Amino acid sequence: MIAVIVTGGLAYLLLSGGGNKALYGGHSGAIESATFVGSEACASCHRSEADLWSTSQHKHAMQHATATSVLGNFDDAGFDYYGVRSRFFKKDGKFFVETDGPDGKLGIFDVKYTFGLDPLQQYLVEFPDGRLQALSIAWDSRPKDKGGQRWFHLYPNEEIKHDDILHWTKLNQNWNFMCAECHSTGVQKNYDAANDRFGTTWAEISVGCEACHGKGSRHISWARDQQSWSPFAKSDDPLKGLVAFLNERNGITWLPDPRTSNPQRSIPPALLRKEVETCGLCHARRGEFSEDWKPGQSLSETHVVSPLSRGLYHADGQMLDEVYNYGSFKQSKMFAAGVTCSDCHDPHSAKLRLAVDETCLQCHASDKYPNVTHHHHEAVTPSLSCASCHMPTRTYMVVDQRHDHSFRVPRPDLSAKLGTPNACNDCHADKSPQWAASAVDRWHGPNRKGFQNYAEAFTAAWSDQPNAANLLAAVAADNQAPAFARAGALGELSSRASPATIDLARKSLSDPDPMVRIAALDLLEVAPVLQAWPLASPLLTDSNRGVRLRAAALLAAVPAATSSPADREHFERAADEFIAAQRFNADRPEARSALGSFLGRRGQPAGAEAEYKAALHLSPQYVPAAINLADLFRQLGRDNESESVLRTALITSARDAGLHYSLGLTLVRLKRSDDAIEELGTAAELEPDRARYAYVYAVALHSAGRVPQSISVLKQSMARHPSDRDTSLALINFYRGTGDVASALAVAEQFALVVPEDQNLARLIQELRRQDGKPSAP
């Protein structure tokens, strides 16, 4: 699964890149010269760990398709999906599938690899251009009595045709980009952009020791040196040839705080949580922008991590889409207290260290929490575990249940108020959230002690409530809130810029967490470039590469003459990293479009045009590239070509509101007002949550003399977006133009409740009162 964060025209999540390699001081040269050795070399010394690891790959294993590795029924088994009958069969010891191919016609494809074991197994088909594509028909490997031992489709409730990017032959089912990094070890994508081919390689086909511990050749050399007969050959390297020690649990104890009885770590956790970042390499919703990852470093050094945002998480931070565990865990009280992944999970066996509740009771009082007095569920079947209430499950890929790792207190009161889910009603689905909230009140009192207290802010943002900016700013400025949530709040504020939010961005640029610094740069996207430069330019030399990339993208449009030679040198270095990032992911339209926007902002229109066209060649459905290309043509005075680009994009994305909106603006410039109004109206209808679309549509109607209709559009939009300034002021002016001062005054007074500090609006209200013959407000 993927997500794209678009900031200032830059699709920024799925980027990639090169850059700074001097990450470990004096050890950098040694580390860079290391190579992969394979798990068999590790096992020569670490036999017990290697044996454990070899049994733990059940969810992740990629293997060659053989009679031993293939779990699915290939005995001429059939599967029907929206009129397409697929057939799985064997021939000459090989495995094949007959199904709809890239042209929509039935074809026979050689299954070359298996992918995963439990609770499902997928199958990979290799194409002549080096692409490996994952079939969307998977094998349910669970026991039959649990619903398994069957073929099923990963998108059972929607018809995915051959021209859909989710079709198994298309972009978003491509193993080389989507899957390889986390399911194999030492992957080199090796995409050839000139010929649109992959030459992807790996050090190990599946997940091996070096997937977490890094390249091992220097460690092997160190171990051999220690065995040498010569004392002069022995190495005194404190890291033993390793990239980093994942040793955060060493010497740590957890003891009850005498004041609260809550467990407390004997040593405060380090600022950089090496183990969590290392696990996050695969257990995060993120996009890779460099293959230069090293264990123990910040994930943002080589990846863009999706923050708490709409569509991925619920407003209170619970997982919604397939976000894995990193983002959830970094919101938790456990993470804040210093708990790390291997406190609960054995990293080699991939099992809990202890059975179910005993894992939690390593720290939490065994005489308090497992008791009925705490959970109030006596003699229920099945019996409750700690995870039942504090780690509710959600199902992904149809059959894969995953626990939410934010370790939250159930909040049915928030469900009643905001519509977020809660563990109580997961079981008691026949009851209301208010019923569950009342029960919690009786048991534990009305004082809510949950750690994640930002649901109202994100709800306000996602429903466009007038108080959204203030609530989000409070979250972003709260140093006790999880950095993951603060980054999300800053991101949401980017569309609600004000002098106060710019000041908040300035303060957040020095936050210890790179995700927060990146989000603060996102917030500066709305600031004039010359205002952004003094704030953001210091981050061009930030210690974290992800921050440097974002700073370079933000400052691309700053004229060279406005900065010192030293500052420009810093920019050029970061710009080179940014460009390398996009070149690495040149197989993705997001990266090509991002590079196009970057080049365009730097005054290189020919390069920008080439990148946008390359993005559309990779995926005609990638709408941002079409919109950006059309906008580039607008800047170059090529409006006829803008129209052509947008109409071509609408062939495959007819219900994309942004395309209709951009086409409407293009037609305005071409002085075809009737056609423009039609397109702008379609955009407003398709996406009523975008106040801008309705506003521009209303202005176009008004300009065409269709005043009553324009007022009607604005009234409907204002009901949805009471805090949108353009909508309210336009409606006031349109009413005044018709002589309806009373209605204009009513709108102005309503909007004043949203922005009571606006002195210009206050003066306008006084003027309207005089015109309407009403006394002025005191």
Buried (B, 14 or more C-beta within 10 A) or exposed (E): EBBBBBBBBBBBBBBBBBBBBEBBEEBBEBBBEBEBBBBEBBBEEBEEBBEBBBEBBEBBBBBEBEEEBBBBBBEEBEBEBEEBEBBBBBEEEEBBBBBBBBEEEEEEBEBBBBBBBBBBBBBBBBBEEBBBBBBBBBBBBBEEEEEBBBBBBBBEEEEBEBBBBBBBBBBBBBBBBBBBBBBBBBBEBEBEBEEBBBEBEBBBBBBBBBBBBBBBBBBBBBBEBEEEEEEEEEBEBEBBBBBBBBEBEEEBEBEEEEEEEEBBBEEEBEEBBBBBBBBBBBBBBBBBBBBBBBBBBBBBBBBBBBBBBBEBBBBBBBBBBBBBBBBBBBBBBBBBBBBBBBBBBEBBBBEEBEEEBEBBBBBBBEEEBBEEEBBEEEEEEEEBBBBBBBBBBBEBBBBBEBBBBBBBBBBBBBBBBBEBBBBBBBBBEEEEBEBBBBBBBEEEEEEBEBBBBBBBBBBBBBBBBBEBBEBBBBBBBBEEBBBBBBBBBBBBBBBBBEEEBBEBBBEBBEBEBBBBBBBBBBBBBBBEBEEBBEBBBEBBBBEBBBBBBBBBBBBBBBEEEEBEEEBBEBBEBBBBBBBBBBBBBBBBBBBBBBBBBBBBBBEBBEBBBBBBBBBBEBBBBBBBBBBBBBBBBBEEEBBEBBBBBBBBBBEBBEEBBBBBBBBBBBBBEBEBBEBBBBBBBBBBEBBBEBBBBBBBBBBBBBBBEBBEBBBEBBBBBBEBBBBBBBBBBBBBBBBBEEEBBEBBBBBBBBBBEBBEEBEEBBEBBBBBBEBBEBEEEE
